[in-house]
Amino acid sequence: MDEKYLTDWLKDFITSINMKVLMGPYVIYHDVPGNRGITGAAIIETSHIVMHVWDEVNPALMQFDVYSCGEFDPEVICKKIRKDFEITKIEYKFLNRETGLVDLKGGFYKWNTNAFTGFMPGFVHC
């Protein structure tokens, strides 16, 4: 994955979940041993979205955060990520920060491919 691809993907992703970009997305590839990978971040009207993909491990590891006060469905997000990237497994938490970060709708998906293992530590809704 290169910087242009992730920039375009984040723009498309934000539109697909009915959010509005205020700044970014900003994307950079880090070539630092032990932390090699690509990071993208965007400020959205209702907060922010951040992705990092570590590509030194096989399969690569993706971490993705959607932090928003806007309404969204975490399963729609998981389906889009699975469709657009060759994900082998997704673990996610859907937290409400107004109720003490209670997990509203966490989940786990696993597929038999060898591309990415996706771990989304949180979709947070206020």
N, C-alpha and C positions, 0 to 999 in steps of 0.2 A: 504494500500500500504506500502510495506517495502523498506528498503534501497537497497537491492539486486535487487528487481523488478524494481525500478526506475532507477538504474544504467544500468541494461540491456536494459530497454526501451529507455533511452536516447541514448545509443550506436546504437541501431537499428534505432531510429528516425533519427539520424544524417546521417547514411548511406542511409536511405530511401529518404532523400532530397539532396543526392549527395554532402554532405559536408564531411570534414575530421577533425577528432578529433586531436588536438595537445596536450591537457592536460585534464585529467579527463575521464569521468564525476566524480564529487565529489558529494556525497549525504549524508545527515544527517537528522535524525529525531529530532525535537526540542520538548521537553515535558515541555513547559513553559505555564502555564495557560494564556489564552488571546492571545497567539500566537503559539498554538500547531499545529504542522504539519511537513511536510517533504519538504526539499529543495534540488534541484539538480542543478548543474552548470557544463558546459563544455566550454572549450576554443576551438574554431574551427579555422580552417585555415583562415577564413575570419572575425572572431570576436568572438561572444559567444552566448550561449543559456542558459537560466535560467528558472527553474520551481519551484513554491512553491504551495503546497496544504495545506490549513488550514482545518483540519478535526474536529474541535470542533463544527462547524455549520453543520446543516443538511438541504439541501444537502451541502457537502463539497464545498469549493471554490478553484478553481485552477487559478493561474496566470502564464502565460507562455510568455517568450520573446525570439524571434529569432532576433538577431541583426547581420546583415551580409552584406558584399559588394557583395557576390555571388548571383546569380540568384536563385529565388525560387518562388513558387506559394502559397500564403497564403491559398487558398481554398484547396489545396492538404494537407496542414498542418492541417487545420480544420477537414477534412475528416478522416485523420489518428487518430487524437485525439478522434474524435467521435467513431471511430471503436474500439480503444484500451481501452477507458474509457467510462463509462456510463454517458455521458454528457447530461444535460438537456437544456443548453443554451450556446451559444458562442457569444461573442461580440469581434470584433477585429478591429484594425486599421493597415493599411499598409502604412508606412511613408517613405518618401525619405528625408534623412538628407541633401542632396545636394541642395534641393529646399525649404529650410525653414521648413522642417517637414510637408510638404503638405500630406494630406491623399490621397494616390493614389487609394486605393481600400478597404475601410472599409466595414464591413459587420456584419450581425446579423443572427444567426441561433437559433431555439428553437425546442426542442423535448420533448415528454411527458414521461420522466423517472425520477427517484428520486435519482440519484447518485451524479454527480458533476454539479456545475454551473461553466462554464469556462469563465473567463474574461482575454483576452489577450490584455494588454494595448498597445502592439505594436509589429508588425513585422517591423523592420527598415531595409531599404536597402539604401546603400550609392550611 
